[in-house]
Every structure is written in C-alpha cells, then in structure tokens.
Amino acid sequence: MCISDRFRAERERLGFSQRQLSELLGASLNTVNNWERGVSACSAEAVSRFGDHGADVLYILTGQHMPRPTLSAEEASLLDNYNNSTEQGKAAARAVLEAVSVQKQKAA
C-alpha cells in the first residue's frame, strides 16, 4: 500500500468525502483526487493539516499506525459524543470543561 492509498484510507476512515476533505485542506477537489490516485503527491503541509482533522499522519507517511492511548469506556464515549457534535456543540463542551477543570483552577 502506498501513500496515496493510505491517504484515501484515512479519508474514508474519518468519513470525509473528497469534497469535504478538499475544503478542509484548502485544496481543489481535483487535487485531492490526484493525490488519492497517485497522480501527484500531497505536500507535507497538506498531510499535517489532515492530521489536525484526525488523520494518522504517521500511518499515511510510513504505513505504521500511531500508538493510541488506551481510553476507558467513559472516555471513549465522551470522545465519540464530542466527535459527533456540531461545531457549536464542540465549542460548548470545551467551554464547560475549561470552566470546571480542577487542574486549571489550581494553576490560577
């Protein structure tokens, strides 16, 4: 499996269409299509931006998956809820957690 195949696999794993990914990365739809077909290579900057949206950059570049921390069932459920929220919902969740964070309150 080559970089273009792994790039496509990560897009599909994350549930993005090529159009959605092109918008997230600031690339044309044709460019994303060319990356996935191996016609052209995506830049390191594009792969890095993809990583900002959940892609496993190490896997795309090397075929080796990034080690993932082990989450409890509760943590996994919270993360799943966050990932399936709207941007407004995510912002609200971040605000609530920031407000009640014990570690942040101790530092203040």
Rosetta constraint file for C-alpha pairs under 8 A:
AtomPair CA 1 CA 5 HARMONIC 5.94 0.50
AtomPair CA 1 CA 6 HARMONIC 6.78 0.50
AtomPair CA 1 CA 63 HARMONIC 7.80 0.50
AtomPair CA 2 CA 6 HARMONIC 6.31 0.50
AtomPair CA 3 CA 7 HARMONIC 5.92 0.50
AtomPair CA 3 CA 38 HARMONIC 7.96 0.50
AtomPair CA 3 CA 60 HARMONIC 5.64 0.50
AtomPair CA 3 CA 61 HARMONIC 6.04 0.50
AtomPair CA 3 CA 62 HARMONIC 7.73 0.50
AtomPair CA 3 CA 63 HARMONIC 7.93 0.50
AtomPair CA 4 CA 8 HARMONIC 6.27 0.50
AtomPair CA 4 CA 35 HARMONIC 5.79 0.50
AtomPair CA 4 CA 36 HARMONIC 4.56 0.50
AtomPair CA 4 CA 37 HARMONIC 6.25 0.50
AtomPair CA 4 CA 38 HARMONIC 5.27 0.50
AtomPair CA 4 CA 41 HARMONIC 7.61 0.50
AtomPair CA 5 CA 9 HARMONIC 6.09 0.50
AtomPair CA 5 CA 36 HARMONIC 6.21 0.50
AtomPair CA 5 CA 37 HARMONIC 7.63 0.50
AtomPair CA 5 CA 38 HARMONIC 7.98 0.50
AtomPair CA 6 CA 10 HARMONIC 6.11 0.50
AtomPair CA 6 CA 59 HARMONIC 7.09 0.50
AtomPair CA 6 CA 60 HARMONIC 5.07 0.50
AtomPair CA 6 CA 63 HARMONIC 7.32 0.50
AtomPair CA 7 CA 11 HARMONIC 6.36 0.50
AtomPair CA 7 CA 35 HARMONIC 7.89 0.50
AtomPair CA 7 CA 36 HARMONIC 6.48 0.50
AtomPair CA 7 CA 60 HARMONIC 5.51 0.50
AtomPair CA 8 CA 12 HARMONIC 6.18 0.50
AtomPair CA 8 CA 36 HARMONIC 5.53 0.50
AtomPair CA 9 CA 13 HARMONIC 5.99 0.50
AtomPair CA 10 CA 14 HARMONIC 6.14 0.50
AtomPair CA 10 CA 55 HARMONIC 5.90 0.50
AtomPair CA 10 CA 56 HARMONIC 7.13 0.50
AtomPair CA 10 CA 60 HARMONIC 7.55 0.50
AtomPair CA 11 CA 15 HARMONIC 6.25 0.50
AtomPair CA 11 CA 16 HARMONIC 5.44 0.50
AtomPair CA 11 CA 17 HARMONIC 7.25 0.50
AtomPair CA 11 CA 18 HARMONIC 7.70 0.50
AtomPair CA 11 CA 21 HARMONIC 7.42 0.50
AtomPair CA 11 CA 55 HARMONIC 7.41 0.50
AtomPair CA 12 CA 16 HARMONIC 6.01 0.50
AtomPair CA 12 CA 17 HARMONIC 7.37 0.50
AtomPair CA 14 CA 54 HARMONIC 7.27 0.50
AtomPair CA 14 CA 55 HARMONIC 7.35 0.50
AtomPair CA 16 CA 20 HARMONIC 5.74 0.50
AtomPair CA 16 CA 21 HARMONIC 5.95 0.50
AtomPair CA 17 CA 21 HARMONIC 6.20 0.50
AtomPair CA 18 CA 22 HARMONIC 6.04 0.50
AtomPair CA 18 CA 29 HARMONIC 6.44 0.50
AtomPair CA 18 CA 32 HARMONIC 6.50 0.50
AtomPair CA 18 CA 33 HARMONIC 7.05 0.50
AtomPair CA 19 CA 23 HARMONIC 6.33 0.50
AtomPair CA 19 CA 29 HARMONIC 5.58 0.50
AtomPair CA 20 CA 24 HARMONIC 6.26 0.50
AtomPair CA 21 CA 25 HARMONIC 6.06 0.50
AtomPair CA 21 CA 32 HARMONIC 7.65 0.50
AtomPair CA 22 CA 26 HARMONIC 5.77 0.50
AtomPair CA 22 CA 27 HARMONIC 4.79 0.50
AtomPair CA 22 CA 28 HARMONIC 5.55 0.50
AtomPair CA 22 CA 29 HARMONIC 5.37 0.50
AtomPair CA 22 CA 31 HARMONIC 7.83 0.50
AtomPair CA 22 CA 32 HARMONIC 6.11 0.50
AtomPair CA 23 CA 27 HARMONIC 6.44 0.50
AtomPair CA 23 CA 28 HARMONIC 7.49 0.50
AtomPair CA 24 CA 50 HARMONIC 7.84 0.50
AtomPair CA 25 CA 46 HARMONIC 6.24 0.50
AtomPair CA 25 CA 49 HARMONIC 6.25 0.50
AtomPair CA 25 CA 50 HARMONIC 6.70 0.50
AtomPair CA 27 CA 31 HARMONIC 6.24 0.50
AtomPair CA 27 CA 32 HARMONIC 6.85 0.50
AtomPair CA 28 CA 32 HARMONIC 6.53 0.50
AtomPair CA 29 CA 33 HARMONIC 6.19 0.50
AtomPair CA 30 CA 34 HARMONIC 6.13 0.50
AtomPair CA 31 CA 35 HARMONIC 6.22 0.50
AtomPair CA 31 CA 40 HARMONIC 7.95 0.50
AtomPair CA 32 CA 36 HARMONIC 6.27 0.50
AtomPair CA 33 CA 37 HARMONIC 6.23 0.50
AtomPair CA 34 CA 38 HARMONIC 6.01 0.50
AtomPair CA 34 CA 39 HARMONIC 4.92 0.50
AtomPair CA 34 CA 40 HARMONIC 5.59 0.50
AtomPair CA 34 CA 41 HARMONIC 7.87 0.50
AtomPair CA 35 CA 39 HARMONIC 6.13 0.50
AtomPair CA 35 CA 40 HARMONIC 5.24 0.50
AtomPair CA 35 CA 41 HARMONIC 5.46 0.50
AtomPair CA 35 CA 42 HARMONIC 5.80 0.50
AtomPair CA 42 CA 46 HARMONIC 6.21 0.50
AtomPair CA 42 CA 47 HARMONIC 6.94 0.50
AtomPair CA 43 CA 47 HARMONIC 6.46 0.50
AtomPair CA 44 CA 48 HARMONIC 6.04 0.50
AtomPair CA 45 CA 49 HARMONIC 6.17 0.50
AtomPair CA 46 CA 50 HARMONIC 6.12 0.50
AtomPair CA 47 CA 51 HARMONIC 6.22 0.50
AtomPair CA 47 CA 57 HARMONIC 6.51 0.50
AtomPair CA 47 CA 60 HARMONIC 8.00 0.50
AtomPair CA 48 CA 52 HARMONIC 6.54 0.50
AtomPair CA 48 CA 57 HARMONIC 6.92 0.50
AtomPair CA 49 CA 53 HARMONIC 6.88 0.50
AtomPair CA 50 CA 54 HARMONIC 6.80 0.50
AtomPair CA 50 CA 55 HARMONIC 5.60 0.50
AtomPair CA 50 CA 57 HARMONIC 7.66 0.50
AtomPair CA 51 CA 55 HARMONIC 4.37 0.50
AtomPair CA 51 CA 56 HARMONIC 6.10 0.50
AtomPair CA 51 CA 57 HARMONIC 5.61 0.50
AtomPair CA 56 CA 60 HARMONIC 6.43 0.50
AtomPair CA 56 CA 65 HARMONIC 6.81 0.50
AtomPair CA 56 CA 66 HARMONIC 6.35 0.50
AtomPair CA 57 CA 61 HARMONIC 6.22 0.50
AtomPair CA 57 CA 66 HARMONIC 7.82 0.50
AtomPair CA 58 CA 62 HARMONIC 5.78 0.50
AtomPair CA 58 CA 63 HARMONIC 6.97 0.50
AtomPair CA 58 CA 64 HARMONIC 6.17 0.50
AtomPair CA 58 CA 65 HARMONIC 6.15 0.50
AtomPair CA 58 CA 66 HARMONIC 5.89 0.50
AtomPair CA 59 CA 63 HARMONIC 4.30 0.50
AtomPair CA 59 CA 64 HARMONIC 4.68 0.50
AtomPair CA 59 CA 65 HARMONIC 4.68 0.50
AtomPair CA 59 CA 66 HARMONIC 6.61 0.50
AtomPair CA 71 CA 75 HARMONIC 5.62 0.50
AtomPair CA 71 CA 76 HARMONIC 5.73 0.50
AtomPair CA 72 CA 76 HARMONIC 6.10 0.50
AtomPair CA 73 CA 77 HARMONIC 6.07 0.50
AtomPair CA 74 CA 78 HARMONIC 6.20 0.50
AtomPair CA 75 CA 79 HARMONIC 6.10 0.50
AtomPair CA 76 CA 80 HARMONIC 6.03 0.50
AtomPair CA 77 CA 81 HARMONIC 6.13 0.50
AtomPair CA 78 CA 82 HARMONIC 6.14 0.50
AtomPair CA 79 CA 83 HARMONIC 6.04 0.50
AtomPair CA 80 CA 84 HARMONIC 6.16 0.50
AtomPair CA 81 CA 85 HARMONIC 6.24 0.50
AtomPair CA 82 CA 89 HARMONIC 7.71 0.50
AtomPair CA 82 CA 90 HARMONIC 6.00 0.50
AtomPair CA 82 CA 93 HARMONIC 7.58 0.50
AtomPair CA 83 CA 90 HARMONIC 7.89 0.50
AtomPair CA 85 CA 89 HARMONIC 5.43 0.50
AtomPair CA 85 CA 90 HARMONIC 5.96 0.50
AtomPair CA 86 CA 90 HARMONIC 6.20 0.50
AtomPair CA 87 CA 91 HARMONIC 6.18 0.50
AtomPair CA 88 CA 92 HARMONIC 6.25 0.50
AtomPair CA 89 CA 93 HARMONIC 6.17 0.50
AtomPair CA 90 CA 94 HARMONIC 6.19 0.50
AtomPair CA 91 CA 95 HARMONIC 6.17 0.50
AtomPair CA 92 CA 96 HARMONIC 6.21 0.50
AtomPair CA 93 CA 97 HARMONIC 6.16 0.50
AtomPair CA 94 CA 98 HARMONIC 5.98 0.50
AtomPair CA 95 CA 99 HARMONIC 6.13 0.50
AtomPair CA 96 CA 100 HARMONIC 6.36 0.50
AtomPair CA 97 CA 101 HARMONIC 5.79 0.50
AtomPair CA 98 CA 104 HARMONIC 7.45 0.50
AtomPair CA 100 CA 105 HARMONIC 7.75 0.50
AtomPair CA 101 CA 105 HARMONIC 6.31 0.50
AtomPair CA 102 CA 106 HARMONIC 6.14 0.50
AtomPair CA 103 CA 107 HARMONIC 6.40 0.50
AtomPair CA 104 CA 108 HARMONIC 6.37 0.50
